[in-house]
Each structure stands twice: as structure tokens, then as C-alpha cells.
């Protein structure tokens, strides 16, 4: 037509613009998803390398005298079988060799350099969160995940059990619940996120130790995590909505050291988890 020739064979302004914008968004999302998948594959390899290094470190330690003696008496045929088994083991995926449920994940098994129970395997969703929280950098994410898993297996904050086992029965947690300073609503927000409410005016820094308050903070965050949808409907729904009620607060309610510790935990152990609202 005449108008088609006037516009040089191109669409007129306003025609198809919305479709082009939508196609551009879809392309950007696909590119971001592809980048995350590539980073995830690399992250799984790095986690497996960390696990292998830990196993090699344990294997290189001096054997008890009786084990060395038995090893020296080993028959040539047995040695051949062991060599064959080693080759077979090397052909397995990381998860199969470690005995993990998901062979793609590998397994953070306990070793003699860690006290307490074996380290748990981080789910794939956790790996994705750490990647998003560190700009899809697998090396940084692997190191952060290692520290996260070791932290959950540690007996920090004066505990006699691993951090991951903190519950309402952990010393000090129930007392903090009774103050009403922080709790999780039964309802979720419109994106399906658990809602944590913090009434700052109800906090008195002098009534509990820093470790007791930290244990309570971990309890709240772990409880909120359990209320997340699995799998999440979207990246945004895989977060907590934390509402800080600042009404009627005074200088006596401000707890710099506790705030610093909680912010550290949220940053390094719960990346991509928090949406904050001040009111």
C-alpha cells in the first residue's frame, strides 16, 4: 500500500511496538536463565571439588598401625580389584560417589576435620539463591555455600547442638517469643511471602545476651523458610517480607551489636531472602 511504502516497508509507530517490547523481555529472561544454568553447572563442579579435597585430606592422614599392617598383607588380586573399583568410582557422578539422593548435587559429607554430625547437602534452590546473591559468580557462591553449610553444622552462639537444630525449645528462644518483639504472621503477602513483624519498641538490649538474641533470630528465619512454597512460584515469592515497626521507639531500644549480627546473617547465610519494609 501507499502507507507501507511511505514507512519504507516498516511498521508505523505504535504498531507492533508492544509485541516487540514483550519479545525483548522474553529474550532477556531467556538469556538470564541460560546464564544461571551455566553458572549452576559450574557451581556444582566447584562444590564437588571442595568435597573431593576434603576426602583426599582425610585419606592422606596416617593410618593406625594395624591398618598399615593389613594393607601390607593385601594380596595382588585384591589390590587389582581395589584399583578397578577406584576407576569405577571415578566414572560415577559426584552425587553417586558420595551417595547423595540427587547425583547432580554432590554431598557435603562430614569429615574428621569437622566436629559434630555430617554436613548436609544444600538443595539446588539454595545454590540458585547464592548465585543470584553474588552476581552469578560460581566461585564466590561456592565459598559462601561452604561457609553457610559449616555454620549450620557448627555449635555457635553458646549452643550444645548444631545451629540448624535451633527450635522453640532452645534456651532463651521461648523467652524472646513471649516478649512479642518479633513474630511471623499466619497470613502471607500477595506474592505468597511469609511476613515477619518486628516491633522495635519492645526490644530492651539489657534483658538478654547477644547470643540469646541471635538464637532467636535464627529461629525466626528458619521458621519463615519452612513456610516458603517449594518449589517457589517465582524468585520474588522465595523471600521473606520483614516489616519493622518503628513507632514510639527510643534510643534505649537501639541495639547496634545485635543489628550488626542479624544483618551479617541475612547477608551471608540468607542471601536473596529479605524484602524490608519500614513503617
N, C-alpha and C positions, 0 to 999 in steps of 0.2 A: 504494500500500500504506500500512499504518499507519505504518511506519517512515519512509517517504518524506514523509508529512505532518508527522511529528514534526520532521524535519530541515528543514521549510519548503521542501521541493522541491529541496533542495541535496544534494550528495553528502556522505555521512558522512565524518568524519575518517579519513584513511588510504586512502579510495577515490579513485583518480584523482589523488592528490597527486603521485605520481612523474611521471605524464604531464604534469601542469600545470607542474611544475618543468622538465621536459625541453623543453616548449613555450616556457617563458620563456627558457631558454638559447638555443634556436634563434632566438627573436625578437631577443635581444641580439646574437647573432652576425650576423644579417642586417642589423641596424641599424649595427653596426660596419663591416661590409663595404660598405654603402651610403655611409657617411661616408668610408671610404677611397677609394672610386671617385670620389666628388665631389671630394675633395682631390687625387686623382691628375690629374683633368682640369684643375683649376686650376693644378697644378704644371707640367703640360706647356705651358700657356699662358704661364706666367711664364718658363720656360726659353726658349720661343720669343721672348719679348720681349727677354730678355737677348741672344740671338743676333742679333736684328734691330738692337738698339742697337749691337752690335759692328760689324755690317756698315755701318750708317749712319755710324759713326765713321770707318771706312776710306774710305767713299765721299766723305766730306766733306773728305778731305785734298787738298792742292793737287796737281793733275795735272802731270806733266812737260810742258815747253813744247811738244814735238811732239804730245802727245796733245790739248792745248788747241787747237792749230792744226788738227788733223784734225777735231776736234769742230766748230770754226767753219765748216769747209768742208762739213759734212754737208748733204745735200740735204733739202728739206722732206719728200719722200716717205719718206726713211729715218727722219727724226725721227718721222713719224707711225707708222711700223712699230715704232719703239722704244717710243713711248707705248702702242701696242696691246699689245706684249709685256709691258710693265710691268703693265698691267691684268690680262693673263692670269696673270702671276706672282703677283699679289695674290690671285687667286682660288684658288690652289693651297693645299694644306695645308702647314704648316711643314716637314714632312719631305720632301714632294715638291719644294718650292722649294729646299731645301738638298741634295737628292739623297740623303737617308738611305734605308736599307733599309726601316725601319719609319716610314711617313709620320706616325705619331702622336707620334713621339718628338722630331722636330726633329733638328738635328745640331750638335754643338759643333765647328764648323769652325775651323781655325786662322785667325788674322788677323795683321796686321802688328804688333799690339801684343804678340804672344806670340812668344818665341823657340822654336826647335826645331820638331818636327813638329806637324801639325794635332791639335787636341784630339779625343779620342774621344767617342763618344756613350754616355751612361750607359744601360744596359738598364732596362727597366721594373721589374724586380725590385729594382734599386738604388734607383730612385725610391720604391718602396713602403717599403723599409727606412728611408730617410731620413725619410719621412713618419711612420712608426711611432716613430722615434727622436726626433721633435720634435713629438709630440702632434698629428699630422695637420695641422700648420700649413704650408701650401704656401709662404708667403713665406720662412719660416726655412729650410725644406727646400731651396728653390731656391738660396738663398745658400750653404748648406752644400755642395750638389752642385757649384755653380760652383767653390768653393774646392777641393773634392775632385778635380775633373777637372783643374784647373790645377796642383794639387800633383802629380798623376800625370804630368803633362806637363813638370814642372819638373826642373831638374838640381840638386836639393837634396843635402845630405849629402856634398858633395865629388865628386859623380858627373860623368861626362862624357857621360852619356846620360840619358834620362828615367827618373824613379822607376819607372814602370810596366815598364821593361825590366830591373829588377834580377833577377839569376839567380844560380845557384851559382858562375858564373864572375866575378861582380862582385868587385872587390878586397875582401878581408877576409872574405867570406862563407864560403868553404871552410874558412878557419882557425877560424871560430866553430863550424862544423859539427863539426869534429874534437874540440872540447872536450867534446862530449856534454852541454852545459848545457841545450840545448833541441832538441827534435825532434818529429816527427809520427808517431804510431803507424800501423802498417799497418791496424789494425782501427779500426772506428768504434764509438761507444757505441750503446745500444739504440734511440736515436732517429735513428741514421744520421748523427750529427755527427762530423766529424774531431776527433781527440783530440791536443792539443798538450801535451807534458810539459815542465816547466821545473824543472831541478834547481838550486836557488838556490845550494847549497854549491859548485857547480862554477864559479861566476862570480867572476872576480877583476877588479875595476874598473880595475886598473892595467895590464892586459895588452893593452888595445885602446882606441882613441879612441871618443868618444861617437858620431861619425858612422859608424864601422865597425860598432858595435853596433846602431845604428839601421838600417843597410842590411840587417843580418842579420835584425832584427825584421821588416822589410818582406818579406824573402824568405820567412820562415816564414808570415806572414799571407797572402801572395799564394798560396803553395803550398797552404795549407789551403783557401783559397777555391776553388782549382781542383778540390779533392776533394769539394766540396759537390754534392749532387744537383741537376740542373737539368731541369725545374723542381723546387723543393723539395716534399717530401710535406706539409710543414706549416711554420708560422712557426718553431716550435722546432727543426726539423731544418735550418733555414737559418742555423745558428750554429756556432761553434767551442766545444768543451769544452776549457778550458785548466786543466790540473792543475799547481798549484805545490807542489813537494815541498820542504817547509821543514825536513826532517830534518837535524840536525847543522850548521845554519847558524851563522855568527858575524857579528860586526859588520863584519868585513873583506869579507864578501860583499854587504853592503848598498850599492846604487848608486842614490842618490836621484835624481841628474840623469837617468840612463838610464830609471829607472822613470817619472819625470815625463813624459819624451818619449814613451815607449811608451803610457802612459795617454792622453796627448793624442791620439795617432794613433788609438787604439781608439775614443775618444770622438767625434772629429770626422770621421775618414775611414772608420771601420768601425763605424758605429752599428748596434745591434741584432745584433751578431755574436758577442759573448762571453758564455759561461757559465763562471764561475770556480769552481774547487774548490781549497781549501787542505787539505793533508794533511802 
